[in-house]
Amino acid sequence: MRCPECLQRIHAGAEECPHCGVTFDVLKQKFSNLSKVVHGGVHDLAGVLRSGMRKQVMDSVEKCEKRFSNISVAISMVALDDGVTLESFGMWLLNEGEFRRTSGDRCGEGRVVIIIDVKRRSACLCYGYLMDGLVREGESFDVLTAGHASLLEGEYVRGCEQILQSLKRYLEKVWKRSIRGEKALAKAMKGAGK
């Protein structure tokens, strides 16, 4: 995995980053003043979504999730201070967030959080630990690219919808890749037993 602070590669089980020394406790302290409650897959800390807009984004999140029984999706709209990485905020939210659903509990085995910083006009995808080995950085970038132009124009609902549609296609691709991997592993294990 990558350190959410300095973005250097680190071991997934590392207690702290050997490069910059960041720990999860440091992240918890850094974001302790922010709300960690995510209602219906939408976390609007930046306050850019009016009620009707929020409902549209919530509906799009729900449509994206329908195909996947063990994956939940959330979008967090933020305006982070300079020097704070989207990745560090995303890791904090993945681990500390209280994800409350309007249509039943959907914690699932994997979570995907789309972080959109409206101040910097940038975005990132943060994946739960169970998905870490399945996703690829370049492909995640392509998912975000789908809504980039809309987000730059301040069309947040449209940008979120475009990213969510692209994310759904990407998660289907990741799912198929994982199935092929399981079959290949089973075949290799069967061959090793002979």
Secondary structure, 3 states (H helix, E strand, C coil): CECCCCCCECCCCCCECCCCCCEHHHHHHHCCCCCCEEECCEEECCCCCCHHHHHHHHHHHHHHHCCCCCEEEEEEEECCCCCCCHHHHHHHHHHHCEEECCCCCCCCCEEEEEEEECCCCEEEEEECHHHCCCCCHHHHHHHHHHHHHHHHCCCHHHHHHHHHHHHHHHHHHHHHHHHHHHHHHHHHHHHHCC
